[in-house]
Amino acid sequence: MCLDWHPKNPALLAVGLYDGTVQVFDIRLKGNNKPIYMSTVRTSKHTDPVWEVRWNTDENIKKLNFYSISSDGRVTNWSLMKNKLEAEEVIKLRLVVDENKGLSQNKQETFLYGLAGGMCFDFNRFKSHYFLVGTEEGKIHLCSKAYSGQYIQTYDGHYLAVYSIKWNKFHPRTFLSCSADWTVKMWDMDITRAIMTFDMGCAVGDIEWAPYSSTVFSAVTYQGNLFVWDLHQDKHKHLCDHPAMKKNNKALHLSFNYEDPIILVGDEKGGVNSFKLSHSLRKRIIVDEKAEEERKKAEGEKFKPTDVIALECDKMEVFLDSLDKHVY
């Protein structure tokens, strides 16, 4: 169902399966396609499909380990020990339902009903202890590795399952989400309402920020189309809409190449198509390889989402002011 290459050890591949098993492969072992690590019922495993796996990039931790999320409502950390995978529960995704919306403030209570089905997660590269979780119920939760029993914040905006969440690669507070409710939403970590919403007309399978720009991102839909936005050029309309699959197959995943202007798109039938970005869609790719130029580029990219968010927040304040004037 999902996989992730280790960022520092490129031969190691973590994989999540539909039966709840996680595995680790070493592609250097020629002639042997068996995993070098595999979770079992005896050593602990998920009881529902594993939808996403992600290697831990924290350099302070010496041993190799990765995270997984499953429909069973658990985020688990797996450490590669000498002879087995050792599981540690990071958080249980408790299902929160507010049944007292009509009651007064002092009578409101939050009820907990079992566990929410986990669909996706992503770790903040600037604050590695923060991570976001998307659920089958449409909720997005901000969590911390240090607090396994509670959510730091809950973002309520989607009405169906959240298929993908991605932190911005340059800005520490901005993230994207896509859902089966036909929308892509952009969020600020400090604001519980979505800053921007894009209606796609059908379920959105995956989203991804470009590695070279803080305002360029892409999405694929169940109609088999690939979309590319650049918020710096146009905040309201995508720059590109291209058929990504043949025979209207559902496009489920996409990935940017970190070196070349190429996007890969995978569909429900096992097909993978590659696309090269045109020059107009990759104007801000770093050409000069000098470290100083890269640093300046990254600093400039970091402030672009802030400008977009500030503009949208100003619009929201004007709208709310107009509502206050006509409330009576």
N, C-alpha and C positions, 0 to 999 in steps of 0.2 A: 504493500500500500504506500510505502514511503521509503526514502533513503537519504543518506547524507554522508559526504566524504569528509574525512578528518582534515582540518585546515593545515595542520603541520605534518601529519603523516599520511601522505596521499594514497598509500596502499590500503588503508583501513576504511572499510565501508560499513556503516551501520544501517540496518534494514528493519522495518516494521511490517508484520504480516497481518492478514485478516483474522487469523485465529487468536491474536493477542500475543504472539511470540515476537521477541526481538532477537536479532542475530548480528554478528560481526564477521565480516569476511576480510581476508588478507589476499589481495589479488596477486601477490608475488609468489604464492604457492601454485606453481604451474602443474596442471594435471590433477589438481585436487579442488573441486568446486564446493566442498563442504565448509560450513562456517567454523571459525576457530572458537567462537563463543555462541551460546544459544540459551535462552531462558527456557525453563521447563516448569511444570506444575510443582515439582518438588522444590525448586529453588526460587519460586515465585514468577508469575507472569500475569499479563493483563487477561481479563476475561472477555473482552470485546475487541473489535478491530483497533489496531494501532494506526492513527491517522497522520502522525508526524513524529520524526526523530531528529535530534539536533545534538551535535557534539558540544561539550562544554569547552569554551575558549578561555576560561579563566586561567591565566598563567601562574597564579599562586597555588593552584592545586597540581600536585606532581603526577598523580596517577590518572590514567586515561579513563574518561567517563563520558556518558551521554545521557540525554533526557528523552522521554517519550510521553506521548499523550494518547489517551484512548477513550472510547465511548463509555467505558466503565466508570468514568468520573475521576480518574486519578492521573496525576503527573508524577512520573517515577524517574529517579536517577539511577543509572546502571554503571557500576564501577567494574573495570576489567581486572579481576584478581588473577592469581596464578593459574587456578584450574576452573574457575567459574565466574559467572556474572553475579555480582552482589547488588541486590535491589534495595533502594531506600526511597520511601514515599516522600515526595516534595510537598504535595498539597492534595487534599480531597476537594473536588469542585462541588461544594454544597449548593443545592438548588434553592434560591431565595425567591419567595413569593410574598408580595405585600397584599393582604386581603382586606386592609382597612383604609383604603384610599379616601373613603367618605367620612371617616371619623376625625375628631379633633386631634390636634398635635400631640397632646399628652396621653391619648388613648391608643395611638398607633403602635403596632408591634410588628416585628418581622418574623414570619414563620419559615421554618426550614423543612423541606420535603426531600429526603434522600439526597442523591447526587445528580449533578447535571452532566450530560454527555459532552466530553471534551472533543473538539474537532481540530483545533490548530493552536499554535503558540509561537511566540517569538521573544527573544531576549534582547534587551536594550544594550547596544554596544558601548554606550557611554556610562551607564550605570548597570553593571552586569548582574546586580542582585535583583533588578526589576525585570519582570516578564509579563507579557499579555497572554490571555487565554480566551479563545472563542468557543462558544458552546452551541449545541444543537438547538437550544431554546432562543438563540439570537442575542444573548448577553455577551458582553466583553468585560473581562475582569482584569484589573491590574493587580498583580501579586508580587510577593517578595520571597526570596529563598529563606529569609530570616523569620518569616511569619507563615507557618504552615497551616494555621487554623482559621485565617480570616483573609478577606479581600481588602486591599488598600483603597480601591475605587472600582465602581461598576459603571460601565457606559451602556446606556439603554437607547438603541436607535434602530436596530434590525428586528424584523418580525419573524424571520426564519433562520435556519442554521447558518452560522458564520463559517465560511469555507477557508478563509485565509486572512491572516493578520501580518503586517510587515511594518517594522519600525523604519523611519527614514535613516539613511546611511550617513547623513551629515548633520541633521538636526535632532537633538536629544529628546524633544517632546512630541514630535509629529509622528503619526502612524496612519496607515491605511487599513481598511477592512473591506471584504467583499462577502456577499451572502446569496443564498437562494431566493431572497426577496427582490432580486433584480437590481440591486444597488451596489455602488462603490461609495464608501464614505471616507472622508479625511477628518482626523481628530487631533486635538491638542490634549496632551496628557492631563492638563490642569482644568479642562472644561469637559463636563459630562455630556454635553450635546455635540453632535457632529458639526464641524465647521463648514464642510462642503459635502454635497450629495450629488452623485451622478447616476441617473436612471438609465439602465442598459437595455431594458425591454425584454430581458430573459435572465435566467440564473447565471451568475458570474462564478466561473470555476476557480480562478486564481488571479492574484495581482503580484506585482514586483516593482520595486523602485530600481531605477537605472543606477549602476555603480559609478557613473561619471557625473551625475547631476542630482541636486536635491529637489528639483521640480519636475523631473521626467519620470513617469511610471507607465506601466503597461498592464493590460488585463485581457483575459480570454473568457469567452462566454460559451454557454451550452449550444448556441447556434453555430459554433465553429469559427467565430470571428476573433481577430486580434486587434486590439485598440492601443494607441500610444497617445499620451497626453504630455504637454509641457506647460505647466501652470505659469511659467515665466512669460510665455508667448500668448497663451489664451487660457483664462481660468474657467471658461464655461463650455468649451467644445474641444473634443479630441482632435489631434492633428492627423491621425491616421486610422482608417478602418479597413482591414484587409482580411479576406477569407483565409483562415489558417488551416482548414482541413477539407478533405474531399468528402462528398456525399453527406454534408451537414453533420459529420460526427461531432459529438460533444468534445470541446477542448477543455481539458481538466487541469493542466499544469503548464507553466512557462518559466523560463530561466534566462537571464542575461549572461552573456559571456563577459568575464571581467577584463579581458585583454583586447578583444575585437568587437566591433559593432554588430553582434549577431544575437538573435533571440531564438531559443528552441521552444517548441510547443508540442505537448503530448496530448493524445486524445484517448477516448474510452475504448478504442479497438486495438490499442497497443502501438499506434503509429506515432512517429516523431518527425516533425517538419522543422527546417531551419530557415530563418529569414535574415537578410542583411538590412540594417537600418540605412535609409537614404541620408544624404548629407544634411538635409534640413532637420532631421530628427536627432542628429548627433553633433550639433554645432559646438557643444561645450566639452567634447571629449578632450582630455589632456594629451597634447601632442608632444610637448617638451617633457622629457623624462627626468629633468633635474629635480632634486628633492625640494628646493626652494620654491619652484614653480608649482609643484604639487601642493605644498603647504598653503601657498597663497590661494590656490584654487579651492581647496577644501574650506578655508576660512570664508571665502566669498560665498560658497554654496550654502554654508551653515545658516546665513541670515535670510536667504530667499524665502523659505517657508514662513518665517516670522513675519515678513512683509505681507504675504498672502493672508495669513491668519489675522493679522492686525486689521487689514482692509475688510475682511468678512465680519470681524467683531464690531467694527465701526458701523457697518450696514445693519447689523443686528440691533445695536443700541438705538439707531435712528428709527428702526421699525418699532421697537418696544416703546420709545417715546411717543410715537404717533398713536400707538394703541392706548397709552395712558390718557392722551388727550380726548379720545373718543370712547372711553370706557363707560361713561355715564350718558 
